Amino acid sequence: MKQLGLSIIIFLFHCGLHAQEVSFTKSETDSLLTYTLVNHTYAPITLSVKKLSELDAGIDTGDFICSPKDSLVEIFKFPKAIATDSSFKVSTHLKLSMAYGKKLHKDSIKHVDYELPFLEGKRYKVIQAYGGRLSHRSDQSYYAIDFKMPIGDTVVAARRGRVIRTVDHFTEHGGASYRDKANQILIYHDDGTIAFYVHLNTNGVLVNLGDIVEAGQPIGISGHTGYSTTPHLHFVIRNFRSAIPIQFKEKKDLGKKSGVWARKPKD
């Protein structure tokens, strides 16, 4: 029984978020193991469940939204009887994924003129714009902008929001195999969109989880970590899993073309 419970927990923790961001509590009866998802973050989390077999375990399919600092009670129920089958694998019966936020209708997304994510008086070249061939081809990154920012420069919040994730312990960079090793800050906005500030320096986070930050406030230090061929800041706004186009108040059409300069004038 212990082996089954451990295999389920390990499987659930490989669905898109980290162990410190979600956890699963277990209860049991004579016939069932029941799991509750606990959201430890300051943002809603969407759990997507798809059945791959006819396992009768009282498991619903679809998207389930867990509010910030809340839980989804008894989201999984597994028959204890399957614990006697040494060949049982959760991944044979379920396909799961988790992501920050929830899918928003486009009419609920506020029109906001974002600030450029760096200090006043600075300027940086856009080295990869919307749809860039190197790494901006997926739904998650299509509308991302890469600013050629040297290691050690200050990154600021482009919009007011709450810090929902920080990572700054990675030290290396390289090709696509380093995609999950980028230091970053995620900020959740009041309309449900999320800003990603990626490739920060080691120990380069200046804010704490749960902090409310204002537009223009320093939040991090630029770096060269993760999937990165040159020091830069990768900046993108997402509606759930999809990047969305935005406008900057300093330059409305920024992001449509690589090779241009973005300058943030002093007030």
C-alpha positions as CSV (number, residue, x, y, z in Angstrom):
1,M,0.0,0.0,0.0
2,K,2.8,2.4,0.8
3,Q,4.4,1.8,-2.6
4,L,1.1,2.7,-4.4
5,G,0.6,5.9,-2.4
6,L,4.2,7.0,-3.1
7,S,3.9,6.3,-6.8
8,I,0.7,8.4,-7.0
9,I,2.3,11.3,-5.2
10,I,5.4,11.2,-7.4
11,F,3.2,11.1,-10.5
12,L,1.0,14.0,-9.4
13,F,4.1,16.1,-8.7
14,H,5.3,15.8,-12.3
15,C,2.2,17.6,-13.7
16,G,3.6,21.1,-14.1
17,L,4.1,22.7,-10.7
18,H,6.6,22.2,-7.9
19,A,6.2,20.4,-4.6
20,Q,6.3,23.7,-2.6
21,E,3.4,25.1,-4.7
22,V,1.0,22.2,-4.5
23,S,0.6,19.3,-2.2
24,F,-1.7,16.3,-1.9
25,T,-3.2,15.0,1.3
26,K,-4.4,11.4,1.6
27,S,-7.3,9.8,3.4
28,E,-8.4,6.2,3.2
29,T,-11.3,3.9,3.8
30,D,-11.5,0.1,3.6
31,S,-11.8,0.3,-0.2
32,L,-10.5,3.7,-1.3
33,L,-7.4,5.9,-1.3
34,T,-8.6,9.6,-1.6
35,Y,-6.4,12.5,-2.5
36,T,-7.1,16.3,-2.0
37,L,-5.1,18.9,-3.9
38,V,-3.9,21.9,-1.8
39,N,-2.9,25.1,-3.6
40,H,-0.2,26.9,-1.7
41,T,0.2,29.7,-4.2
42,Y,-1.2,33.2,-4.5
43,A,-2.8,32.4,-7.9
44,P,-5.5,30.1,-9.0
45,I,-4.3,26.8,-10.5
46,T,-6.0,24.8,-13.2
47,L,-5.8,21.0,-13.0
48,S,-6.6,19.2,-16.3
49,V,-7.6,15.6,-16.0
50,K,-8.0,13.1,-18.9
51,K,-8.8,9.4,-18.5
52,L,-6.8,7.0,-20.6
53,S,-8.5,3.8,-19.5
54,E,-11.8,2.6,-18.1
55,L,-10.5,2.5,-14.5
56,D,-13.6,2.9,-12.3
57,A,-12.3,5.1,-9.6
58,G,-14.8,8.0,-9.3
59,I,-12.5,10.3,-11.2
60,D,-14.0,13.1,-13.2
61,T,-12.4,14.5,-16.3
62,G,-12.0,18.1,-17.5
63,D,-10.5,21.3,-16.0
64,F,-10.7,21.9,-12.3
65,I,-9.8,25.4,-10.9
66,C,-8.4,25.6,-7.4
67,S,-8.5,29.1,-5.9
68,P,-5.4,30.7,-4.3
69,K,-4.6,29.2,-0.9
70,D,-7.5,26.8,-1.3
71,S,-8.0,23.1,-2.1
72,L,-9.8,20.6,-4.3
73,V,-11.3,18.1,-1.9
74,E,-11.2,14.4,-2.9
75,I,-10.2,15.1,-6.4
76,F,-8.7,11.6,-6.9
77,K,-10.1,8.3,-5.6
78,F,-8.2,5.1,-6.3
79,P,-9.5,1.6,-5.3
80,K,-7.3,0.0,-2.7
81,A,-7.6,-3.3,-4.6
82,I,-5.3,-2.1,-7.3
83,A,-2.4,-1.9,-4.7
84,T,-2.1,-5.7,-5.1
85,D,-1.2,-5.3,-8.7
86,S,2.5,-4.7,-9.0
87,S,2.2,-3.6,-12.6
88,F,-0.2,-0.7,-11.8
89,K,0.9,2.7,-13.1
90,V,-1.1,5.8,-12.6
91,S,0.2,7.2,-16.0
92,T,-1.5,4.3,-17.7
93,H,-4.9,5.5,-16.6
94,L,-4.7,9.3,-16.2
95,K,-3.1,12.2,-18.1
96,L,-2.7,15.2,-15.8
97,S,-1.3,18.7,-16.1
98,M,-1.4,21.8,-13.9
99,A,-0.8,25.4,-14.8
100,Y,-1.1,28.8,-13.1
101,G,-4.2,30.8,-13.7
102,K,-7.4,29.9,-15.5
103,K,-8.4,30.5,-19.1
104,L,-9.9,34.0,-19.5
105,H,-12.4,35.2,-22.0
106,K,-10.7,37.9,-24.0
107,D,-13.3,40.5,-23.0
108,S,-12.3,40.1,-19.3
109,I,-8.6,41.0,-20.0
110,K,-8.0,44.6,-19.3
111,H,-6.4,46.9,-21.9
112,V,-3.3,48.1,-20.1
113,D,-0.3,50.1,-21.4
114,Y,2.6,48.2,-19.8
115,E,5.8,49.8,-18.7
116,L,9.0,48.6,-20.2
117,P,10.5,46.1,-17.7
118,F,13.7,48.1,-17.0
119,L,14.8,51.3,-15.4
120,E,14.2,54.8,-16.7
121,G,17.0,56.2,-18.9
122,K,17.9,52.7,-20.1
123,R,17.6,51.3,-23.6
124,Y,17.9,47.7,-24.9
125,K,17.7,46.0,-28.3
126,V,14.9,43.6,-29.0
127,I,16.8,40.5,-30.2
128,Q,13.7,38.3,-30.6
129,A,10.2,39.6,-31.2
130,Y,6.8,38.0,-31.6
131,G,7.0,34.6,-33.4
132,G,10.8,34.6,-33.2
133,R,12.2,31.4,-34.9
134,L,14.6,30.5,-32.2
135,S,12.2,29.9,-29.3
136,H,9.0,32.0,-29.8
137,R,7.0,29.6,-31.8
138,S,4.8,27.9,-29.1
139,D,1.5,29.2,-27.8
140,Q,3.2,29.9,-24.5
141,S,5.9,32.1,-26.0
142,Y,4.7,33.4,-29.3
143,Y,4.1,37.0,-28.1
144,A,7.2,37.0,-25.9
145,I,9.9,39.7,-26.3
146,D,13.6,39.2,-25.6
147,F,15.5,42.3,-24.5
148,K,19.3,42.1,-24.9
149,M,20.1,43.0,-21.3
150,P,23.6,42.4,-19.8
151,I,24.0,40.4,-16.7
152,G,23.5,42.5,-13.6
153,D,21.1,45.1,-14.8
154,T,17.8,45.9,-13.0
155,V,14.5,44.4,-14.1
156,V,11.3,46.2,-13.0
157,A,7.7,45.3,-12.9
158,A,5.8,46.2,-16.1
159,R,2.5,46.3,-14.2
160,R,1.1,46.2,-10.7
161,G,0.5,42.7,-9.4
162,R,1.3,40.0,-6.8
163,V,4.4,37.8,-6.9
164,I,3.3,34.2,-7.2
165,R,6.6,32.4,-8.1
166,T,10.3,33.2,-7.7
167,V,13.3,31.0,-8.8
168,D,16.9,32.2,-8.5
169,H,19.0,29.2,-7.6
170,F,20.0,28.1,-11.1
171,T,23.5,28.9,-12.3
172,E,23.8,27.4,-15.8
173,H,22.6,28.2,-19.4
174,G,22.6,26.3,-22.6
175,G,20.3,24.8,-25.3
176,A,16.8,23.5,-25.2
177,S,17.7,21.0,-22.5
178,Y,18.1,23.9,-20.1
179,R,14.6,25.1,-20.7
180,D,13.5,24.2,-17.1
181,K,16.5,25.8,-15.5
182,A,15.8,29.5,-15.9
183,N,15.6,31.8,-12.9
184,Q,12.4,33.8,-13.1
185,I,9.7,35.8,-11.4
186,L,5.9,35.4,-12.1
187,I,3.5,38.2,-11.3
188,Y,-0.3,37.7,-11.2
189,H,-2.4,40.7,-12.3
190,D,-5.8,41.7,-11.1
191,D,-7.5,40.6,-14.4
192,G,-6.0,37.1,-14.1
193,T,-3.1,37.5,-16.6
194,I,0.4,36.5,-15.6
195,A,3.7,38.2,-16.4
196,F,6.9,36.1,-16.8
197,Y,10.3,37.6,-16.3
198,V,12.8,34.9,-17.2
199,H,16.6,34.2,-17.3
200,L,17.4,36.2,-14.2
201,N,20.8,36.1,-12.5
202,T,21.6,33.6,-9.8
203,N,20.3,35.1,-6.5
204,G,18.8,37.7,-8.7
205,V,15.3,38.0,-7.2
206,L,14.5,41.1,-5.2
207,V,11.0,40.3,-4.1
208,N,9.2,37.7,-2.0
209,L,6.3,35.4,-2.7
210,G,3.0,37.2,-1.9
211,D,4.5,40.7,-2.4
212,I,2.4,43.3,-4.1
213,V,4.6,45.2,-6.6
214,E,3.9,48.4,-8.4
215,A,4.7,49.1,-12.1
216,G,8.3,50.4,-12.3
217,Q,9.4,48.8,-9.0
218,P,12.7,46.8,-9.2
219,I,12.0,43.1,-8.8
220,G,15.1,41.3,-10.1
221,I,18.6,41.3,-11.7
222,S,19.1,40.2,-15.3
223,G,21.1,37.2,-16.0
224,H,21.9,34.3,-18.4
225,T,20.3,31.1,-17.0
226,G,18.2,28.4,-18.6
227,Y,17.6,28.1,-22.3
228,S,19.7,31.1,-23.3
229,T,22.3,31.7,-25.9
230,T,23.2,35.3,-24.8
231,P,22.3,37.3,-21.7
232,H,18.8,38.7,-22.1
233,L,15.4,39.2,-20.4
234,H,12.6,37.1,-21.7
235,F,9.3,38.9,-21.0
236,V,5.8,37.6,-21.8
237,I,2.2,38.0,-20.6
238,R,0.0,34.9,-20.6
239,N,-3.7,34.2,-20.4
240,F,-3.5,30.8,-18.8
241,R,-1.2,28.8,-21.1
242,S,-1.2,31.2,-24.0
243,A,0.9,34.2,-24.6
244,I,-1.0,37.4,-25.5
245,P,0.1,40.5,-27.4
246,I,0.4,43.7,-25.3
247,Q,1.2,47.3,-25.7
248,F,3.9,49.4,-24.0
249,K,3.1,53.0,-23.2
250,E,6.6,54.0,-24.4
251,K,6.3,52.3,-27.8
252,K,2.9,50.9,-28.9
253,D,4.2,48.6,-31.6
254,L,7.2,47.1,-29.7
255,G,7.4,43.4,-30.2
256,K,6.4,43.2,-33.8
257,K,10.0,43.4,-35.1
258,S,13.4,42.2,-34.0
259,G,16.5,44.4,-34.1
260,V,14.7,47.6,-32.9
261,W,15.7,49.5,-29.7
262,A,13.4,50.0,-26.8
263,R,14.1,53.1,-24.7
264,K,12.5,54.2,-21.5
265,P,12.8,57.9,-21.0
266,K,13.2,59.6,-17.7
267,D,10.1,61.5,-16.4
